Amino acid sequence: MNDTWYDDTLINKFEQKEHLANNQKCAVLIVGGGLAGLCLLYKLKKNNVDAVLIEENHIGSGASGRNGGFCLSGWAQDYDVLLKYLSEEEVLTLEQIAASGVEWMKKKCLSEGYEHTNLQSGVLKCFLTKNIEKVKKDVIAQNKLFNQNEKFINKEKLSKYVCSSRYTCGVLRQDSFQFHPLNFMHALAKDCSNLGASIFENSKFISYQIDGGRINSRVFNGNEMVKVQSEKIVFATGGYGGKEIKDLKNYWLPIKTFIGVTKPLGNELHSVLKKPLGFSDNRRAGNYYRVLPGNRLSWGRGISAVGKFTSLSLKRAISKEINYFFPELRNVEIDYVWFGNMAYASHYMPYVGSIKIGNEEKNVFTLMGFGGHGMNTAPGSAMVLADFIL
């Protein structure tokens, strides 16, 4: 059994076609084989740009292939907070980028080659607050501002979806969906490869120098140090970025989020989760959970930047938390437990564009910081950066 349930249910694994050799040349070098990097690669190759992607480990081995499998519109930061700092027009533009990411992901999941992404529509956000009227007003205001169709659900109707005495109300988002993120990542890597893109796994970025307008990067390919020459370079390393992004490494905090998957459960699971939706709660570090094939429950919980966590302690904590919300499930056994590093900034927004902290270097870009809401904002932002590069 692998670390994650996703690894054990991976279908049609991506296999790279060639080995990274010395003196590789390209127009754009992308560092990081997560969702942001692959989406950027896909858009550039669609426009005949000679782009190359390198990944230190394997495609989707970071947070992009280890997350809860939710894709919904919005950003990690709440819109009411963004409206305090940005104009309404700017916030609307941000929402359009976020929404475009959802639509792009959904279209991909439903296309040929992505059959094993297991798309299921609908995510229900459950609230623990006593201020139910505020939730209702916020839904009405956001629907009006963004022309959305989110549905407020009172406590009585909520029991038709999920049975827990802890929740006071909910908001249903039918445009959102759940899916198998690792199968998606490998399908997307194959898509890029079919377009002629070069993807190199087990290729660790070491450093770069700018010489005469060209960027010379040193990369360790698992056997030797090789040189890659490019006109532009994009760092899409998320919570795994290091000294290569210079002062920007102080901009994010690598945050861990934890996911457990239960052993197969009986009919009692469907007595508490009555609809095939993704579920989450309204806390910043709240729970997010869904039913997986085989009648398993996937349960995500919490965020942490410090501390050591053992598999046993995490399994106990997740089992206890499930029991708190759903005592009918009793003491469920956890089969899998894992975590992934996400990049969080203090304002919960990403950094997309030229590196401008410290000395700006021409043609050096970042596409990072999507922690907490990455499966729509990463592709949405990648398309924007691709358009800029094009």
N, C-alpha and C positions, 0 to 999 in steps of 0.2 A: 504493500500500500504506500502510495506517495504522500507527501506532506499535505497536499490539498485534494479535495474532491474533484476539482477541475482537472488536475493532472491525471487522475484515474479515469476520467471520462473524456479525455482529449481524443478527438477524431480528426484524421487527415492532417497530421502534424506537418508543419512547414519544414522542408529540408533545403538548406542552401545549396546552390548549384556549383559554386566555385570557392576557392580559398583566397583570402586576402593576401595579395603579393606586394612586394616592394615597388615603390614609385607609381602607385595607383594615382590616376588623375581624374578629376571630376569638376563640374561647375559648383555643386553644392555638396558639402559633407554634413550629414545629419548624425549626431551622436545621441543614441538612445533608441531602443527598439520597443518603446511603449506606444500607447495609442497616439499621442501627439506626434511623435517622430514618424510613425507609419502613415498617418493621415497627410502629413506634409509631403512625405515621399510620394504618396499616391497622386496628390494634386500636381506636384512638379512633373512627375513622369507623364501624366495625362497631357501635359503641355510641352512634352519633348525636352525637358530640362535634364541634363546629365547629372543625376543625383545619386549619391551612394549613402547607405546607412550602415553604421557599425553599432553593435550591441555587445556589452561586456559579457553577458551571460547568454540567455536564450530569449527569443521573442516572447513577450508577455510574462517574463519571470519576475517583473516588478509589480507595482500596485495595479497596473492596467490588466493583468491577468490573474489577480488575486483578490479583487474587490467583491462587493456583495452582489454584483450583477444587476444594478439598477441604472436606468438612463431616464432622466427627467429634466425638464427645462429649468432655467434659473442658474444662479451662481452660488458658491458657498456662502457669500455674504448676502444678507437679506436686502430686498429692494427698498424697504423703508429706511434702512441705514444708508444705502447708496444715494437715495434722494436728498439726504442731508448735505452731501458733498458735491453731487453732480446735478446738472440740469435735467429736466424731464426728457428732453430730446436725447441726451447722452445715455440715460438709463434705458430708454426705448431702444436705442441702437444696441446696447449690451444685451437686452432681452432678445433682439432679433438674431444676434450671433449665437446665443445660447439655444434658442429655438431651432435655428438652422442646423446646429449640431445634433439635436434630437432627430430631426427629419432625415439627415444624412445617415445617421446610424440605423434608423428604422428601415430606410430604403435598402441599405446594404444587407441587413439581416434577412430581408425578404427576397434577396436576389440569388441567382444561381451561384453555387459554391459556398453558401452560408447556411445551408439547411440545418446544420447541427448547432446553430446558435440558440435554438429553442425559444424564440420570441414569444412572450406572453404580455398582452396589453394590460395596462392599469396599475397604478400605485396609489395606495391609500395611506395618507399621513394621519396618524392618530395623535390626539392631544391629551395631555395630562393636566392642562390648565383648568382653573375654575372660572376664568373670564371667557366664557363661551361666546358672549356677544361680540367681543373684540375679534375673535376668530372669524365669526360670520361677517362682520363689517370689512375685515381685511380681504376676505375672499371676494366680496362684492367690488371693493375698490380695485383690487388687482385685475379682476376680470374686465372691468371697465377700462383701466389704463392700458392693458396689454391685449385687449380683445381676446381673452381666453375664456374657457368654459369649465373652470374648476367648480366642483360641486360640494357645497357644504352639507354635512351629514350629522344630524343630531344624535344624541346618545341612544335613543330608542331605535332609530334606523341603523345605527352603527352595529347593533347586535346581529344584523342580517349578514354582515361581512366578517366581523371578528368578535369573539366573545371573551371580554376581559373587563372586570370591574374597575380596572385602573384608568380606563380611557373615558373622557367626557364628551368628545365629539371627534369628527374627522373631516378631511378634505380629500375628495377623490379626483385624481388626475388621469383621465382616460388617454391622454396623448402620451403619457409616460409608459415605460415598459420594463420588463425584466428579461434577462438573457444569460447565456453562457459566455462570459467575457474571454476566456482563454481560447475557446473554439473560434470566437470572432477574431481574435488577434492573429491566429494562424491562418485563417481564411483571408484576412486582409494582407498578410505578408505574401501569401501565394498570389493574390491579386496584383500586388506591386511587382512581384517577380515575373508574372505573365506580361506585364507592360515593359519588361526589359530592365527593371531596376536591379541593382546589385545590393544584396543584404548579406552582411557578414556577422555571424554570431561569434561568441568567444573572442571578441576583438576589443580589447580594453584601450580606451583613449588615454594617452599619457600627458601630452603637452602640445602646444602649437607656437609657431613664430610667424610673423608677417614679414615677407621679404619681397620687395619690389611689386607690391600689390597682390602677390600670391600668398596663400596661407599654407605653410608646411606643418603638417601634424605628424606626431609620432604615435604609433599605435602598436600595441603588443598583440600579435595574432595567435597567441598560445604556444608558438614555437620560437619566434624571433621578433625583434623590433623592426617595423617597417615604416616607410614614409608615405603619406597620402597628401597630395597637393590639390588644393581647391581654390576657387575664387571666393567662395563664401563658406561659412561654417555656422551650423545651428545646434545649440545645446538643448536637447529635449530629455534631460535626465531625471526630471522630477525630484523626488525625495532622495535620490541616489547621487546627486551632483556633488562634486568635490572642488578642489582648488582650481580646476580649469575654468570655473566661472568667476574666479577672482573675488572681488568684494561682494558680489551678488550672493555668495554662499552665506553671508550674514543676513540676507533678506528673508530667507525661509527657515523654518524649523522642521526637521524631519519628524513627522508624527506617525506613530504606529496605530493602526486600527486592527481589531481582532475579530476573527470569524471562526465559528465552530459549525460542524455539520453532524447531526445526530445519526444514530443507527436507524434503520428503517422502523417507522412507528406504525401503530395500528389505526383503527377507525377514529380513535379519540382525537387524532390530529385534525381531521376534517370536521369534528364537532366544535372546535374552537376557531379554526380558520376556514370559513364557509365558502369563500370565493377564491379562485386561482389568481390572486393579486400579489403584488409586492407590498409589504407593510413597513412603515417606519413610524417613529414618534417625533415630536417637535423639539426635543432637546438638542443642543449643539453636539453633544457626544452621546446621542441617543441610540436606540436599537434599530436595526433594519433586518427584516427577516422574510422568508418565503419558503414555499414547499418545493422541493426538488424532485425530479424523477426518482422513483423507487420509494416514494413516501417518506423522504427524509426532510428534516427541517434545517434550513441554513439560517444561522443566527449571528449577526454582526453586532458588536458592542464596543463602545468607548473609544477614546483616543489617549495616547500617552507618549511623551517625549523622553521619559526617563524610566529606569527600573529594568530589572531582569524578570523574565516570565518563563515559567516552565510549562510544558505541555499539560502536566497534571493539574497545576494550579489554574490554568486557563479553562480546562475542561470543567473543573469544579465550579468556577465562577460563572461560566456560561450556563451550566445546568441549573445552578441556583437562580439565575436571572430569568430563565425560561419558566421555572416553577413559580417565581414571584408574579409574573403576568398571567400565567396559565397553570394554576395549581392542578387542573384536571389532567395535565400531562405527567404529573408526579415527578419522580427523579429520573429524567431522561438520560440515557447514556450518549456521550459524545464520541463519535468515531474519528473525526478529523478536527484539527485546530491549527490555525496559522495566522500570520499577520503580514502586512505589507507597508512599506514606507511611503507616506505621502508628503508633499511639500506644502506647508502652510505658511503664509505670510500673516503678519499681525492683523491685517485688514481682510484676510481671507480671499484676496484677489490675486490672479496670476501676474507674471511679468512676461510680456510678449513684445519682442522687437529688438532693436539694437541695444547692446550692453552700454548703459549710460551711467553706471555707478563707477566712480574712479575715472581713469582715463578712457574715453570712448575710443573704440577701435572699429574702423570701417569694415563692414561686411561680416561682423561677428554678431550673432543673434542668439537670443534665448526664447524658448517656448516651454515655460515651466510654471509650476506653482498652482496646479489644478486640484490640490487636495480637497476632498469633501464634496466635489461635484464635477469630477473629471470626465465622465464618459459622454458628456455632451459639450462641455466647454473646451475640452482639448481639441476635438475635431473642428468645432466652430472657429476656434482661434487659429488652428493650423491653416484653415482655408484663407483667413484674413492675411496671415503672414505669407502664405504662398502667393496671394495676389500682389502683395507688396514686393516680394522678390521678383515676380514675373514682370 
